[in-house]
């Protein structure tokens, strides 16, 4: 969804990519994502770069045509890059061992569309598959970065119920106010 120029510059920088790698690598070490992973909303691909080093097969789904082109140029020989919406995924049911999304859900303009992404993640996962990710929480700095952007911050308190409603079990949500929320859920086997 729309990002202002400053936000785009930061998210496409080498410094941001290094920060993502530093923070995401230990997080990924704690999660077995299986053999066929879908990343929803990779943007400029900082998270994609890290995922490619730890998962056997990666598909990325990006809604923005310009970002999709960039991702194909950067990673098209190592990942299947698909343009499309996470709320209407163009994949068959039960295909993926895991679905992940990192710091992108706040760019989804409505809770209804976020819920559609959750439901689609459940649909495309195999039984026993894991849906997990992270997103930022509201702070003054975060708000300033998003002036002119779509910004619909997840309510961490309501997230467990929303994921359960989408069809998940074993839902775990951890929030650090003004910083980050992490979540993990499993499609029933």
C-alpha positions as CSV (number, residue, x, y, z in Angstrom):
1,X,0.0,0.0,0.0
2,X,1.1,3.6,-0.4
3,X,4.4,4.7,1.3
4,X,5.8,8.2,1.4
5,X,9.2,9.1,-0.1
6,X,11.1,9.1,3.2
7,X,9.6,5.8,4.2
8,X,10.5,4.3,0.8
9,X,14.0,5.6,1.0
10,X,14.5,4.1,4.5
11,X,13.0,0.7,3.6
12,X,15.1,0.4,0.5
13,X,18.4,1.4,2.2
14,X,21.3,-0.9,3.0
15,X,21.2,0.2,6.6
16,X,17.6,-1.1,6.9
17,X,18.5,-4.4,5.2
18,X,21.3,-4.9,7.7
19,X,19.0,-4.1,10.6
20,X,16.4,-6.5,9.3
21,X,19.0,-9.3,8.9
22,X,20.3,-8.7,12.5
23,X,16.8,-8.9,14.0
24,X,15.2,-11.5,11.8
25,X,17.9,-14.1,11.7
26,X,17.6,-15.1,15.5
27,X,13.8,-15.0,15.2
28,X,13.8,-17.4,12.2
29,X,16.1,-19.8,14.1
30,X,13.2,-20.3,16.6
31,X,10.6,-21.2,13.9
32,X,10.6,-24.3,11.7
33,X,9.0,-23.0,8.5
34,X,9.1,-26.2,6.6
35,X,9.9,-26.8,2.9
36,X,7.7,-24.4,1.0
37,X,7.2,-20.9,2.4
38,X,5.1,-17.9,1.3
39,X,6.1,-14.4,2.2
40,X,3.3,-11.8,1.9
41,X,4.2,-8.2,1.3
42,X,8.0,-8.2,1.1
43,X,8.2,-4.7,-0.2
44,X,11.9,-4.0,-1.1
45,X,13.0,-7.5,-0.2
46,X,15.1,-7.0,3.0
47,X,13.2,-9.9,4.7
48,X,13.2,-11.9,1.5
49,X,17.0,-11.8,1.4
50,X,17.2,-13.3,4.9
51,X,14.5,-15.9,4.2
52,X,16.3,-17.2,1.1
53,X,19.2,-18.2,3.3
54,X,17.1,-20.4,5.6
55,X,14.2,-21.9,3.6
56,X,14.4,-24.5,0.8
57,X,11.7,-22.9,-1.4
58,X,10.3,-19.4,-1.2
59,X,7.4,-17.7,-3.0
60,X,6.8,-14.0,-2.4
61,X,3.5,-12.2,-3.0
62,X,3.7,-8.5,-3.5
63,X,0.8,-6.1,-4.4
64,X,2.9,-3.2,-5.6
65,X,3.9,-3.6,-9.3
66,X,7.1,-1.6,-9.0
67,X,8.2,-3.6,-6.0
68,X,7.3,-6.8,-7.7
69,X,9.5,-5.8,-10.6
70,X,12.4,-5.0,-8.2
71,X,12.0,-8.3,-6.4
72,X,12.0,-10.2,-9.7
73,X,15.3,-8.4,-10.7
74,X,16.9,-9.1,-7.3
75,X,15.6,-12.6,-6.4
76,X,13.8,-14.0,-9.5
77,X,16.4,-16.7,-9.9
78,X,16.0,-17.9,-6.3
79,X,12.4,-17.2,-5.4
80,X,9.0,-17.3,-7.2
81,X,7.9,-13.7,-7.3
82,X,4.1,-13.2,-7.8
83,X,2.2,-9.9,-8.1
84,X,-1.1,-10.0,-6.2
85,X,-3.1,-9.3,-3.1
86,X,-2.7,-11.1,0.2
87,X,-6.4,-10.7,0.6
88,X,-7.0,-12.8,-2.6
89,X,-4.0,-15.1,-2.9
90,X,-3.6,-16.8,-6.3
91,X,-2.5,-20.1,-4.9
92,X,-4.2,-23.4,-4.4
93,X,-5.4,-24.5,-0.9
94,X,-3.0,-26.4,1.3
95,X,0.1,-25.6,-0.8
96,X,2.5,-24.0,1.8
97,X,4.3,-25.2,4.9
98,X,4.4,-21.7,6.3
99,X,3.1,-18.2,5.5
100,X,5.1,-15.2,6.9
101,X,4.7,-11.5,6.8
102,X,7.0,-8.9,8.4
103,X,6.2,-5.3,9.2
104,X,3.6,-4.9,6.4
105,X,0.2,-5.5,8.0
106,X,0.0,-1.8,9.2
107,X,0.0,-0.9,5.5
108,X,-3.3,-2.7,4.9
109,X,-5.9,0.0,5.0
110,X,-8.7,-1.8,6.9
111,X,-9.1,-4.5,9.6
112,X,-11.4,-6.3,7.2
113,X,-8.6,-6.6,4.6
114,X,-6.2,-7.7,7.3
115,X,-8.7,-10.4,8.3
116,X,-8.9,-11.4,4.7
117,X,-5.1,-11.9,4.6
118,X,-5.4,-14.0,7.8
119,X,-8.1,-16.2,6.2
120,X,-6.2,-16.6,3.0
121,X,-3.1,-17.6,4.9
122,X,-5.1,-20.3,6.6
123,X,-6.5,-21.4,3.3
124,X,-3.2,-21.8,1.5
125,X,-1.4,-23.5,4.4
126,X,-1.2,-27.2,4.8
127,X,-2.7,-28.8,7.9
128,X,-0.2,-28.2,10.7
129,X,1.3,-25.2,8.7
130,X,2.4,-22.1,10.6
131,X,1.4,-18.5,10.0
132,X,3.8,-16.1,11.7
133,X,5.3,-12.7,11.5
134,X,5.9,-9.3,13.1
135,X,4.5,-5.8,12.8
136,X,5.3,-2.4,14.3
137,X,3.3,-0.8,17.1
138,X,2.3,2.8,17.4
139,X,4.8,5.3,18.7
140,X,5.5,9.0,17.8
141,X,8.5,8.1,15.6
142,X,6.5,5.4,13.8
143,X,3.6,7.9,13.3
144,X,5.9,10.6,11.9
145,X,7.5,8.1,9.5
146,X,4.0,7.3,8.1
147,X,2.7,10.8,7.4
148,X,1.0,10.4,4.1
149,X,1.2,6.6,4.3
150,X,-1.5,4.1,4.8
151,X,-1.1,3.2,8.5
152,X,-3.5,0.8,10.3
153,X,-1.7,-0.5,13.3
154,X,-2.6,-4.0,14.6
155,X,-4.4,-4.1,18.0
156,X,-2.2,-6.7,19.7
157,X,-4.9,-7.4,22.3
158,X,-7.5,-8.3,19.6
159,X,-5.1,-10.2,17.4
160,X,-5.5,-13.7,19.1
161,X,-9.2,-13.6,18.5
162,X,-8.8,-12.5,14.9
163,X,-6.4,-15.3,14.1
164,X,-8.6,-17.8,15.8
165,X,-11.6,-16.5,13.8
166,X,-9.5,-17.0,10.6
167,X,-9.2,-20.7,11.4
168,X,-6.0,-20.9,13.4
169,X,-5.1,-22.6,16.7
170,X,-2.1,-22.5,19.0
171,X,-2.1,-18.7,18.6
172,X,0.7,-16.9,20.4
173,X,1.0,-13.1,20.4
174,X,3.7,-11.1,22.1
175,X,3.7,-7.3,22.1
176,X,6.2,-4.7,23.2
177,X,4.2,-1.5,23.3
178,X,5.6,1.3,21.1
179,X,7.8,-1.3,19.4
180,X,6.7,-4.6,17.9
181,X,4.2,-7.3,18.0
182,X,5.1,-10.9,17.0
183,X,2.6,-13.6,16.3
184,X,2.5,-17.3,15.5
185,X,-0.5,-19.6,14.8
186,X,-1.0,-23.1,13.4
187,X,-3.6,-24.4,10.9
188,X,-5.3,-27.3,12.6
189,X,-4.1,-30.7,11.4
